[in-house]
Amino acid sequence: LTVREYSRLEGDALDGKFDAFVLARNTLLDTGDPVAVLASDYTCDGGFNIAQLCDKGVDRAVADAEQIADTAKRQDAAMAAEARILGSDAVVPLVHQRIITGVADSVQGVVLDPYERALVGTGTRR
């Protein structure tokens, strides 16, 4: 078992030096598009492929999803790609931590970000 600050772990993780790696991937996500995350994290040429997954079927499913502009169809394609990834056993989701935010009735314009990164915006008023 190795415990280190993440900044000192990432290089070894990306180089595949661990048999297993527990990671909270809810950080550093700057996109609302799940297909971009699937491409970076689970394709053969992905820049953040800590799982070291290289499966041509997954690559094809992600590439197909990337070509779709229609929101509902893109979501379906992303879910199909995710199913292929989970079926490979290269990644095992452990938990999704949710943050519950209480907002008083007197507060207006709160940004309830589904990625839980923002709370106060330019329109937030009391």
N, CA, C and O atoms as a MOPAC input file, in Angstrom:
PM7 MOZYME 1SCF
protein

 N      0.85200 1    -1.18000 1     0.00000 1
 C      0.00000 1     0.00000 1     0.00000 1
 C      0.89300 1     1.23600 1     0.00000 1
 O      1.80400 1     1.35900 1     0.81900 1
 N      0.62000 1     2.14200 1    -0.92300 1
 C      1.36500 1     3.39100 1    -1.01700 1
 C      0.40300 1     4.55100 1    -0.85400 1
 O     -0.60500 1     4.63200 1    -1.55600 1
 N      0.71000 1     5.44100 1     0.06200 1
 C     -0.09900 1     6.64400 1     0.25800 1
 C      0.81700 1     7.83800 1     0.07400 1
 O      1.82000 1     7.98100 1     0.77400 1
 N      0.46500 1     8.69400 1    -0.87200 1
 C      1.25600 1     9.89700 1    -1.14900 1
 C      0.32300 1    11.03400 1    -1.52200 1
 O     -0.85700 1    10.82100 1    -1.80100 1
 N      0.86000 1    12.23600 1    -1.52200 1
 C      0.13300 1    13.36100 1    -2.09100 1
 C     -0.10000 1    13.05900 1    -3.56000 1
 O      0.75300 1    12.46500 1    -4.22100 1
 N     -1.26300 1    13.47100 1    -4.07700 1
 C     -1.59200 1    13.12600 1    -5.45600 1
 C     -0.55000 1    13.63300 1    -6.44900 1
 O     -0.22900 1    12.94300 1    -7.41600 1
 N     -0.03200 1    14.81000 1    -6.21900 1
 C      0.95000 1    15.37200 1    -7.15300 1
 C      2.18500 1    14.47900 1    -7.28500 1
 O      2.88100 1    14.52900 1    -8.29900 1
 N      2.45600 1    13.66800 1    -6.27000 1
 C      3.60500 1    12.75800 1    -6.31500 1
 C      3.21400 1    11.34600 1    -6.75500 1
 O      4.06400 1    10.46200 1    -6.86500 1
 N      1.92200 1    11.14600 1    -7.00400 1
 C      1.42300 1     9.83500 1    -7.41400 1
 C      1.10500 1     9.75300 1    -8.89900 1
 O      1.27500 1     8.70200 1    -9.51700 1
 N      0.64400 1    10.86100 1    -9.47300 1
 C      0.07000 1    10.82800 1   -10.81100 1
 C      1.01300 1    10.23800 1   -11.86100 1
 O      0.58400 1     9.41600 1   -12.67000 1
 N      2.25900 1    10.63000 1   -11.86600 1
 C      3.20000 1    10.11400 1   -12.86200 1
 C      3.31100 1     8.60500 1   -12.81900 1
 O      3.26100 1     7.94800 1   -13.85900 1
 N      3.46400 1     8.04200 1   -11.61900 1
 C      3.55100 1     6.58900 1   -11.48800 1
 C      2.24100 1     5.92400 1   -11.89400 1
 O      2.25000 1     4.85500 1   -12.50600 1
 N      1.11900 1     6.54800 1   -11.56000 1
 C     -0.18100 1     5.98100 1   -11.93000 1
 C     -0.34300 1     5.95200 1   -13.44400 1
 O     -0.77600 1     4.94500 1   -14.00500 1
 N      0.00000 1     7.04500 1   -14.10300 1
 C     -0.11400 1     7.10000 1   -15.56300 1
 C      0.87000 1     6.16100 1   -16.25100 1
 O      0.62200 1     5.71500 1   -17.37200 1
 N      1.97000 1     5.86000 1   -15.59600 1
 C      2.95000 1     4.91200 1   -16.14500 1
 C      2.57400 1     3.45700 1   -15.86400 1
 O      3.28400 1     2.54000 1   -16.27800 1
 N      1.45100 1     3.24300 1   -15.15700 1
 C      0.99000 1     1.88200 1   -14.88700 1
 C      1.79500 1     1.14600 1   -13.84500 1
 O      1.90700 1    -0.07900 1   -13.90900 1
 N      2.35900 1     1.85700 1   -12.88500 1
 C      3.22100 1     1.22100 1   -11.88700 1
 C      2.46100 1     0.60900 1   -10.70800 1
 O      3.08000 1     0.07800 1    -9.78600 1
 N      1.13000 1     0.67700 1   -10.72800 1
 C      0.33300 1     0.11700 1    -9.64000 1
 C     -0.56700 1    -0.98900 1   -10.17600 1
 O     -1.03000 1    -0.92100 1   -11.31400 1
 N     -0.81300 1    -2.00700 1    -9.35700 1
 C     -1.75700 1    -3.06300 1    -9.72600 1
 C     -3.19200 1    -2.57000 1    -9.60800 1
 O     -4.06500 1    -2.99700 1   -10.36500 1
 N     -3.43300 1    -1.68200 1    -8.66900 1
 C     -4.75700 1    -1.08400 1    -8.46700 1
 C     -4.54400 1     0.34400 1    -7.98300 1
 O     -3.54100 1     0.65900 1    -7.34300 1
 N     -5.49900 1     1.18700 1    -8.29800 1
 C     -5.36700 1     2.60100 1    -7.95500 1
 C     -6.74000 1     3.13500 1    -7.59900 1
 O     -7.66000 1     3.05800 1    -8.41300 1
 N     -6.90000 1     3.67600 1    -6.39200 1
 C     -8.16700 1     4.26800 1    -5.96600 1
 C     -8.06600 1     5.76500 1    -6.19900 1
 O     -7.16500 1     6.42900 1    -5.68800 1
 N     -8.99700 1     6.28300 1    -6.97300 1
 C     -8.92100 1     7.66900 1    -7.42100 1
 C    -10.28100 1     8.32800 1    -7.32100 1
 O    -11.28800 1     7.72500 1    -7.69200 1
 N    -10.32900 1     9.54000 1    -6.83300 1
 C    -11.53900 1    10.35600 1    -6.86800 1
 C    -11.47900 1    11.18300 1    -8.14400 1
 O    -10.78200 1    12.19600 1    -8.19500 1
 N    -12.19200 1    10.76600 1    -9.15900 1
 C    -12.10200 1    11.43300 1   -10.46700 1
 C    -13.09000 1    12.59300 1   -10.58800 1
 O    -13.33400 1    13.07100 1   -11.69500 1
 N    -13.64900 1    13.04400 1    -9.49800 1
 C    -14.53400 1    14.20100 1    -9.55800 1
 C    -13.74900 1    15.50300 1    -9.49600 1
 O    -14.34300 1    16.57900 1    -9.42800 1
 N    -12.43700 1    15.42000 1    -9.51900 1
 C    -11.61900 1    16.62600 1    -9.49700 1
 C    -11.05000 1    16.89300 1   -10.88300 1
 O    -10.88700 1    15.97400 1   -11.68600 1
 N    -10.75700 1    18.12400 1   -11.14700 1
 C    -10.13700 1    18.54500 1   -12.39800 1
 C    -10.99100 1    18.26700 1   -13.62600 1
 O    -10.45700 1    18.12000 1   -14.72500 1
 N    -12.30500 1    18.19300 1   -13.46000 1
 C    -13.19300 1    18.00300 1   -14.60500 1
 C    -13.68500 1    19.36100 1   -15.05800 1
 O    -14.51000 1    19.98100 1   -14.38600 1
 N    -13.19500 1    19.82200 1   -16.17100 1
 C    -13.53700 1    21.15000 1   -16.67200 1
 C    -14.51700 1    21.08300 1   -17.82600 1
 O    -14.66900 1    22.05900 1   -18.56100 1
 N    -15.17600 1    19.96800 1   -17.99900 1
 C    -16.09600 1    19.82200 1   -19.11800 1
 C    -17.42200 1    19.26600 1   -18.63200 1
 O    -17.46900 1    18.45100 1   -17.71100 1
 N    -18.48500 1    19.71100 1   -19.25400 1
 C    -19.79900 1    19.14800 1   -18.96400 1
 C    -20.12000 1    17.99000 1   -19.88600 1
 O    -21.21600 1    17.43400 1   -19.81700 1
 N    -19.18900 1    17.61800 1   -20.74400 1
 C    -19.41200 1    16.57000 1   -21.73100 1
 C    -18.76200 1    15.26900 1   -21.27200 1
 O    -17.53500 1    15.18000 1   -21.22900 1
 N    -19.55900 1    14.26100 1   -20.92900 1
 C    -18.96500 1    13.00600 1   -20.46000 1
 C    -18.12300 1    12.30800 1   -21.51900 1
 O    -17.21700 1    11.54500 1   -21.18100 1
 N    -18.40600 1    12.55500 1   -22.79400 1
 C    -17.64700 1    11.89300 1   -23.85600 1
 C    -16.18300 1    12.32600 1   -23.81600 1
 O    -15.29000 1    11.51600 1   -24.06400 1
 N    -15.93400 1    13.59500 1   -23.50600 1
 C    -14.55200 1    14.08100 1   -23.40200 1
 C    -13.81200 1    13.37000 1   -22.27200 1
 O    -12.63600 1    13.03500 1   -22.41300 1
 N    -14.49300 1    13.14200 1   -21.16000 1
 C    -13.87700 1    12.43700 1   -20.03200 1
 C    -13.62200 1    10.97700 1   -20.40300 1
 O    -12.56000 1    10.43600 1   -20.09500 1
 N    -14.58500 1    10.34000 1   -21.05900 1
 C    -14.38700 1     8.94900 1   -21.48400 1
 C    -13.20000 1     8.84000 1   -22.43700 1
 O    -12.42100 1     7.89000 1   -22.35400 1
 N    -13.06200 1     9.80800 1   -23.34100 1
 C    -11.94800 1     9.78600 1   -24.29800 1
 C    -10.60700 1     9.94800 1   -23.59900 1
 O     -9.65100 1     9.24400 1   -23.92700 1
 N    -10.52300 1    10.86200 1   -22.64300 1
 C     -9.23400 1    11.09900 1   -21.98000 1
 C     -8.86700 1     9.98700 1   -21.00500 1
 O     -7.68900 1     9.68500 1   -20.81500 1
 N     -9.87700 1     9.38100 1   -20.38900 1
 C     -9.61400 1     8.42600 1   -19.31200 1
 C     -9.60200 1     6.95600 1   -19.73300 1
 O     -9.00400 1     6.12900 1   -19.04400 1
 N    -10.24900 1     6.61300 1   -20.85000 1
 C    -10.44700 1     5.18400 1   -21.13700 1
 C    -10.15900 1     4.76100 1   -22.56800 1
 O    -10.48300 1     3.63200 1   -22.93900 1
 N     -9.56400 1     5.61800 1   -23.38500 1
 C     -9.20500 1     5.19300 1   -24.74400 1
 C     -7.70400 1     4.92200 1   -24.81100 1
 O     -6.93500 1     5.39200 1   -23.97200 1
 N     -7.31100 1     4.16900 1   -25.80300 1
 C     -5.89700 1     3.77100 1   -25.93000 1
 C     -4.96000 1     4.97300 1   -25.92200 1
 O     -3.88300 1     4.91800 1   -25.32800 1
 N     -5.36200 1     6.05200 1   -26.57500 1
 C     -4.51300 1     7.24300 1   -26.65200 1
 C     -4.93300 1     8.33400 1   -25.67500 1
 O     -4.49000 1     9.47600 1   -25.79800 1
 N     -5.78200 1     7.99500 1   -24.70600 1
 C     -6.26300 1     8.98800 1   -23.74300 1
 C     -5.13200 1     9.55300 1   -22.89900 1
 O     -4.24200 1     8.82000 1   -22.47000 1
 N     -5.17000 1    10.83300 1   -22.66800 1
 C     -4.10500 1    11.50600 1   -21.92800 1
 C     -4.15000 1    11.29100 1   -20.42600 1
 O     -3.18500 1    11.61600 1   -19.73500 1
 N     -5.26000 1    10.74400 1   -19.89200 1
 C     -5.37700 1    10.50600 1   -18.45700 1
 C     -5.87500 1     9.07500 1   -18.22900 1
 O     -6.77200 1     8.84700 1   -17.41700 1
 N     -5.29800 1     8.13300 1   -18.93600 1
 C     -5.73700 1     6.74000 1   -18.90500 1
 C     -5.05000 1     5.97600 1   -17.77400 1
 O     -4.23500 1     5.08600 1   -18.01900 1
 N     -5.38400 1     6.32800 1   -16.55000 1
 C     -4.79800 1     5.66500 1   -15.38200 1
 C     -5.16600 1     4.18700 1   -15.35000 1
 O     -4.39300 1     3.36900 1   -14.85300 1
 N     -6.33900 1     3.83600 1   -15.87600 1
 C     -6.76700 1     2.43700 1   -15.89400 1
 C     -5.93000 1     1.59500 1   -16.85400 1
 O     -5.98800 1     0.36600 1   -16.81000 1
 N     -5.14800 1     2.25100 1   -17.72700 1
 C     -4.32600 1     1.55200 1   -18.71800 1
 C     -5.18400 1     0.68600 1   -19.63600 1
 O     -4.72700 1    -0.34100 1   -20.13900 1
 N     -6.42700 1     1.10500 1   -19.85000 1
 C     -7.33700 1     0.37700 1   -20.72300 1
 C     -7.01100 1     0.68800 1   -22.17700 1
 O     -6.89600 1     1.85100 1   -22.56300 1
 N     -6.86400 1    -0.34600 1   -22.96800 1
 C     -6.69700 1    -0.17800 1   -24.41200 1
 C     -7.53400 1    -1.26100 1   -25.07600 1
 O     -7.08700 1    -2.39300 1   -25.26400 1
 N     -8.75700 1    -0.88700 1   -25.42300 1
 C     -9.73200 1    -1.81100 1   -25.98800 1
 C    -10.31200 1    -1.15500 1   -27.23700 1
 O    -10.92900 1    -0.09300 1   -27.15500 1
 N    -10.11500 1    -1.78100 1   -28.38400 1
 C    -10.56000 1    -1.18600 1   -29.65300 1
 C    -12.07500 1    -0.97800 1   -29.67700 1
 O    -12.55500 1    -0.02800 1   -30.29500 1
 N    -12.83100 1    -1.85000 1   -29.01400 1
 C    -14.28300 1    -1.68000 1   -28.94000 1
 C    -14.66600 1    -0.43200 1   -28.16300 1
 O    -15.58400 1     0.29100 1   -28.54900 1
 N    -13.96400 1    -0.18400 1   -27.07300 1
 C    -14.19300 1     1.03900 1   -26.29200 1
 C    -13.80900 1     2.25800 1   -27.12000 1
 O    -14.55400 1     3.23600 1   -27.17600 1
 N    -12.65000 1     2.19800 1   -27.75900 1
 C    -12.21800 1     3.32300 1   -28.59900 1
 C    -13.25800 1     3.63200 1   -29.67500 1
 O    -13.56000 1     4.79700 1   -29.93600 1
 N    -13.80100 1     2.59200 1   -30.29600 1
 C    -14.80200 1     2.76800 1   -31.34300 1
 C    -16.08300 1     3.38800 1   -30.77300 1
 O    -16.65700 1     4.29200 1   -31.38000 1
 N    -16.52700 1     2.90500 1   -29.61100 1
 C    -17.74900 1     3.42800 1   -28.99100 1
 C    -17.58700 1     4.90000 1   -28.61900 1
 O    -18.50600 1     5.69400 1   -28.82100 1
 N    -16.43000 1     5.26700 1   -28.08100 1
 C    -16.17200 1     6.66600 1   -27.71900 1
 C    -16.07700 1     7.52100 1   -28.97700 1
 O    -16.62900 1     8.62100 1   -29.01900 1
 N    -15.39000 1     7.03200 1   -29.99600 1
 C    -15.27000 1     7.78100 1   -31.25900 1
 C    -16.64100 1     7.98800 1   -31.89700 1
 O    -16.91800 1     9.05800 1   -32.43800 1
 N    -17.49500 1     6.97600 1   -31.83900 1
 C    -18.85500 1     7.11700 1   -32.37100 1
 C    -19.61200 1     8.20100 1   -31.61100 1
 O    -20.29700 1     9.02500 1   -32.21700 1
 N    -19.48800 1     8.19900 1   -30.28500 1
 C    -20.17700 1     9.20600 1   -29.46300 1
 C    -19.67300 1    10.60900 1   -29.77000 1
 O    -20.45100 1    11.56300 1   -29.76800 1
 N    -18.38600 1    10.74000 1   -30.03000 1
 C    -17.80400 1    12.05800 1   -30.32100 1
 C    -18.38500 1    12.67700 1   -31.58900 1
 O    -18.38800 1    13.90000 1   -31.73200 1
 N    -18.87300 1    11.85800 1   -32.50400 1
 C    -19.39200 1    12.35600 1   -33.78200 1
 C    -20.84000 1    12.82600 1   -33.70500 1
 O    -21.34600 1    13.40300 1   -34.66700 1
 N    -21.51200 1    12.59400 1   -32.59100 1
 C    -22.94400 1    12.88300 1   -32.47500 1
 C    -23.15800 1    14.25400 1   -31.84600 1
 O    -22.63300 1    14.54100 1   -30.77000 1
 N    -23.93400 1    15.10000 1   -32.52400 1
 C    -24.21900 1    16.44800 1   -32.01900 1
 C    -25.53400 1    16.49900 1   -31.23700 1
 O    -25.65300 1    17.27700 1   -30.29000 1
 N    -26.50900 1    15.69400 1   -31.61400 1
 C    -27.80400 1    15.69100 1   -30.93200 1
 C    -27.61500 1    15.27000 1   -29.47200 1
 O    -27.03900 1    14.21800 1   -29.19300 1
 N    -28.10100 1    16.09600 1   -28.54700 1
 C    -27.84000 1    15.88300 1   -27.11400 1
 C    -28.32700 1    14.52400 1   -26.62000 1
 O    -27.57700 1    13.80000 1   -25.96500 1
 N    -29.56700 1    14.17300 1   -26.92600 1
 C    -30.12000 1    12.90800 1   -26.43100 1
 C    -29.38700 1    11.71000 1   -27.03500 1
 O    -29.09300 1    10.74200 1   -26.33300 1
 N    -29.09400 1    11.77400 1   -28.32600 1
 C    -28.38500 1    10.66700 1   -28.97700 1
 C    -26.94800 1    10.56600 1   -28.47200 1
 O    -26.41000 1     9.46800 1   -28.32600 1
 N    -26.33100 1    11.71600 1   -28.20600 1
 C    -24.95800 1    11.71200 1   -27.67400 1
 C    -24.93600 1    11.08900 1   -26.27800 1
 O    -24.02400 1    10.33300 1   -25.94400 1
 N    -25.95000 1    11.41200 1   -25.46400 1
 C    -26.03400 1    10.82500 1   -24.12400 1
 C    -26.18700 1     9.30500 1   -24.22400 1
 O    -25.53500 1     8.56300 1   -23.48900 1
 N    -27.04700 1     8.84700 1   -25.12900 1
 C    -27.20800 1     7.39700 1   -25.31000 1
 C    -25.89400 1     6.74600 1   -25.73400 1
 O    -25.53800 1     5.67400 1   -25.24300 1
 N    -25.17800 1     7.39700 1   -26.64500 1
 C    -23.89200 1     6.85900 1   -27.10800 1
 C    -22.85700 1     6.86600 1   -25.98300 1
 O    -22.05600 1     5.93800 1   -25.87100 1
 N    -22.87200 1     7.90400 1   -25.15600 1
 C    -21.95700 1     7.95900 1   -24.00900 1
 C    -22.26000 1     6.83200 1   -23.03000 1
 O    -21.34500 1     6.21100 1   -22.49100 1
 N    -23.54500 1     6.56700 1   -22.80100 1
 C    -23.92900 1     5.48000 1   -21.89600 1
 C    -23.50400 1     4.12200 1   -22.46700 1
 O    -23.09500 1     3.23400 1   -21.72000 1
 N    -23.60200 1     3.96500 1   -23.78300 1
 C    -23.16200 1     2.71300 1   -24.41100 1
 C    -21.64900 1     2.54700 1   -24.26700 1
 O    -21.16600 1     1.44800 1   -23.99300 1
 N    -20.90600 1     3.63300 1   -24.45000 1
 C    -19.44700 1     3.57700 1   -24.27500 1
 C    -19.10400 1     3.26500 1   -22.82200 1
 O    -18.21200 1     2.46200 1   -22.54700 1
 N    -19.81300 1     3.90200 1   -21.89800 1
 C    -19.57500 1     3.63500 1   -20.47600 1
 C    -19.83300 1     2.16600 1   -20.14800 1
 O    -19.08000 1     1.56200 1   -19.38300 1
 N    -20.88400 1     1.59000 1   -20.71600 1
 C    -21.18900 1     0.17600 1   -20.47000 1
 C    -20.04700 1    -0.71800 1   -20.95700 1
 O    -19.70100 1    -1.69900 1   -20.29900 1
 N    -19.46600 1    -0.38100 1   -22.10300 1
 C    -18.31100 1    -1.16000 1   -22.60700 1
 C    -17.12800 1    -1.03800 1   -21.65200 1
 O    -16.43700 1    -2.01900 1   -21.38100 1
 N    -16.90000 1     0.17400 1   -21.14300 1
 C    -15.78900 1     0.40100 1   -20.20900 1
 C    -16.00000 1    -0.40900 1   -18.93400 1
 O    -15.09600 1    -1.11200 1   -18.48200 1
 N    -17.19900 1    -0.30700 1   -18.35800 1
 C    -17.48300 1    -1.04600 1   -17.12600 1
 C    -17.42900 1    -2.55400 1   -17.36400 1
 O    -17.02700 1    -3.30600 1   -16.47500 1
 N    -17.82700 1    -2.99900 1   -18.54900 1
 C    -17.77100 1    -4.41800 1   -18.89000 1
 C    -16.35800 1    -4.95100 1   -19.02100 1
 O    -16.14100 1    -6.16100 1   -18.96200 1
 N    -15.40200 1    -4.06400 1   -19.19700 1
 C    -13.99800 1    -4.48600 1   -19.31500 1
 C    -13.36100 1    -4.76700 1   -17.95800 1
 O    -12.29500 1    -5.37800 1   -17.88600 1
 N    -14.00500 1    -4.32800 1   -16.89400 1
 C    -13.47700 1    -4.44400 1   -15.52400 1
 C    -12.18200 1    -3.67400 1   -15.31000 1
 O    -11.46600 1    -3.93000 1   -14.34200 1
 N    -11.87300 1    -2.74300 1   -16.19000 1
 C    -10.67900 1    -1.90700 1   -16.01400 1
 C    -10.90500 1    -0.84600 1   -14.94900 1
 O     -9.95100 1    -0.29700 1   -14.39900 1
 N    -12.15100 1    -0.56400 1   -14.66500 1
 C    -12.49600 1     0.43100 1   -13.65300 1
 C    -13.70500 1    -0.08600 1   -12.88000 1
 O    -14.61800 1    -0.67900 1   -13.45500 1
 N    -13.69700 1     0.14600 1   -11.57400 1
 C    -14.80100 1    -0.26700 1   -10.71800 1
 C    -15.25700 1     0.95300 1    -9.92200 1
 O    -14.54800 1     1.39900 1    -9.02000 1
 N    -16.43200 1     1.49800 1   -10.24400 1
 C    -16.91700 1     2.64900 1    -9.46700 1
 C    -17.17700 1     2.22500 1    -8.01900 1
 O    -17.84100 1     1.21900 1    -7.76800 1
 N    -16.65500 1     2.99200 1    -7.08700 1
 C    -16.83300 1     2.65800 1    -5.67600 1
 C    -17.96500 1     3.44300 1    -5.03800 1
 O    -18.77500 1     2.88400 1    -4.29900 1
 N    -18.02200 1     4.73300 1    -5.32000 1
 C    -19.02400 1     5.57800 1    -4.66900 1
 C    -19.12200 1     6.89400 1    -5.42000 1
 O    -18.16000 1     7.34500 1    -6.04200 1
 N    -20.29600 1     7.50000 1    -5.35400 1
 C    -20.43900 1     8.86800 1    -5.85200 1
 C    -20.86800 1     9.71700 1    -4.66800 1
 O    -21.99900 1     9.61100 1    -4.19400 1
 N    -19.97600 1    10.54300 1    -4.20300 1
 C    -20.26500 1    11.40900 1    -3.06600 1
 C    -21.09900 1    12.59000 1    -3.53100 1
 O    -20.73900 1    13.27700 1    -4.48800 1
 N    -22.20100 1    12.82100 1    -2.85900 1
 C    -23.06700 1    13.95100 1    -3.18200 1
 C    -22.99800 1    14.96600 1    -2.05100 1
 O    -22.91500 1    14.61700 1    -0.87300 1
 N    -23.03300 1    16.20300 1    -2.43700 1
 C    -23.05700 1    17.27600 1    -1.45500 1
 C    -24.46800 1    17.83200 1    -1.41900 1
 O    -25.03200 1    18.15800 1    -2.46300 1
 N    -25.03600 1    17.94000 1    -0.24900 1
 C    -26.37600 1    18.49300 1    -0.09800 1
 C    -26.23200 1    19.92700 1     0.37100 1
 O    -25.56200 1    20.20200 1     1.36700 1
 N    -26.86300 1    20.83900 1    -0.35200 1
 C    -26.74100 1    22.25400 1    -0.04700 1
 C    -28.10200 1    22.80400 1     0.34000 1
 O    -29.06100 1    22.69700 1    -0.42300 1
 N    -28.18500 1    23.38500 1     1.51000 1
 C    -29.41300 1    24.04900 1     1.93800 1
 C    -29.35800 1    25.51700 1     1.55400 1
 O    -28.33500 1    26.17800 1     1.73400 1
 N    -30.46600 1    26.02400 1     1.02300 1
 C    -30.52900 1    27.41900 1     0.59400 1
 C    -31.75200 1    28.06100 1     1.23100 1
 O    -32.87100 1    27.57700 1     1.06000 1
 N    -31.54400 1    29.14900 1     1.96300 1
 C    -32.65100 1    29.86400 1     2.60000 1
 C    -33.56300 1    30.47300 1     1.53900 1
 O    -33.10600 1    30.82200 1     0.45000 1
 N    -34.84900 1    30.60100 1     1.85500 1
 C    -35.80900 1    31.19500 1     0.92900 1
 C    -35.43200 1    32.61500 1     0.54600 1
 O    -35.80600 1    33.08700 1    -0.52800 1
 N    -34.69300 1    33.30500 1     1.41500 1
 C    -34.32300 1    34.69900 1     1.14700 1
 C    -33.16900 1    34.83200 1     0.14800 1
 O    -32.85200 1    35.94100 1    -0.28000 1
 N    -32.54800 1    33.73100 1    -0.22100 1
 C    -31.42000 1    33.76800 1    -1.15200 1
 C    -31.92300 1    33.41400 1    -2.55100 1
 O    -32.62200 1    32.41800 1    -2.73900 1
 N    -31.55800 1    34.24000 1    -3.52000 1
 C    -31.97700 1    34.02200 1    -4.90500 1
 C    -30.75100 1    33.91600 1    -5.80300 1
 O    -29.70800 1    34.50300 1    -5.51400 1
 N    -30.88000 1    33.17700 1    -6.87600 1
 C    -29.81600 1    33.10500 1    -7.87300 1
 C    -28.66800 1    32.18400 1    -7.51400 1
 O    -27.57400 1    32.32300 1    -8.06000 1
 N    -28.89500 1    31.24100 1    -6.60100 1
 C    -27.84500 1    30.28800 1    -6.24000 1
 C    -27.57600 1    29.37200 1    -7.44000 1
 O    -28.51200 1    28.91200 1    -8.09400 1
 N    -26.32400 1    29.11400 1    -7.72000 1
 C    -25.93600 1    28.24400 1    -8.82800 1
 C    -25.83400 1    26.81800 1    -8.28900 1
 O    -24.87300 1    26.48100 1    -7.59700 1
 N    -26.81100 1    25.99500 1    -8.60000 1
 C    -26.77200 1    24.59900 1    -8.16400 1
 C    -26.12700 1    23.77400 1    -9.27300 1
 O    -26.80500 1    23.18300 1   -10.11400 1
 N    -24.82700 1    23.75400 1    -9.24700 1
 C    -23.99600 1    23.10700 1   -10.25600 1
 C    -24.03600 1    21.59400 1   -10.06500 1
 O    -23.70500 1    21.11200 1    -8.98200 1
 N    -24.43700 1    20.82200 1   -11.09800 1
 C    -24.47700 1    19.36800 1   -10.93600 1
 C    -23.10500 1    18.74700 1   -10.68100 1
 O    -23.01400 1    17.61500 1   -10.20400 1
 N    -22.04400 1    19.48000 1   -10.99500 1
 C    -20.69700 1    18.98000 1   -10.71800 1
 C    -20.18300 1    19.47800 1    -9.37300 1
 O    -19.04900 1    19.19200 1    -8.98800 1
 N    -21.02300 1    20.22300 1    -8.66100 1
 C    -20.75300 1    20.65800 1    -7.29400 1
 C    -19.48100 1    21.47500 1    -7.16300 1
 O    -18.72500 1    21.31100 1    -6.20500 1
 N    -19.24100 1    22.36700 1    -8.14000 1
 C    -18.06200 1    23.22000 1    -8.09500 1
 C    -18.41600 1    24.67800 1    -7.86700 1
 O    -17.55800 1    25.47300 1    -7.48500 1
 N    -19.67400 1    25.03700 1    -8.09900 1
 C    -20.06800 1    26.44300 1    -7.99400 1
 C    -21.28500 1    26.57100 1    -7.09100 1
 O    -22.10200 1    25.65400 1    -7.01300 1
 N    -21.40600 1    27.68100 1    -6.42500 1
 C    -22.55500 1    27.95200 1    -5.57400 1
 C    -23.01800 1    29.39300 1    -5.74800 1
 O    -24.21700 1    29.66700 1    -5.80900 1
 N    -22.06500 1    30.30200 1    -5.82500 1
 C    -22.37300 1    31.72300 1    -5.93200 1
 C    -22.01400 1    32.19100 1    -7.33500 1
 O    -20.90600 1    31.96100 1    -7.81900 1
 N    -22.97700 1    32.85600 1    -7.98200 1
 C    -22.74500 1    33.41200 1    -9.31100 1
 C    -22.99200 1    34.90700 1    -9.30500 1
 O    -23.26000 1    35.49100 1    -8.25600 1
 N    -22.90400 1    35.52700 1   -10.46900 1
 C    -23.08900 1    36.98200 1   -10.55200 1
 C    -24.50900 1    37.39300 1   -10.20900 1
 O    -24.74100 1    38.54800 1    -9.85100 1
 N    -25.47100 1    36.47500 1   -10.30800 1
 C    -26.85600 1    36.80600 1    -9.99300 1
 C    -27.29400 1    36.40700 1    -8.59900 1
 O    -28.47700 1    36.52700 1    -8.28100 1
 N    -26.39600 1    35.94200 1    -7.76200 1
 C    -26.75500 1    35.51700 1    -6.40700 1
 C    -26.99800 1    36.73700 1    -5.53300 1
 O    -26.15600 1    37.63000 1    -5.44000 1
 N    -28.16100 1    36.76200 1    -4.89600 1
 C    -28.55500 1    37.90200 1    -4.05500 1
 C    -29.23800 1    37.41000 1    -2.79200 1
 O    -29.79200 1    36.31200 1    -2.73600 1
 N    -29.17500 1    38.26700 1    -1.78100 1
 C    -29.89000 1    37.97600 1    -0.53600 1
 C    -30.89800 1    39.04100 1    -0.29300 1
 O    -31.61700 1    38.99500 1     0.70600 1

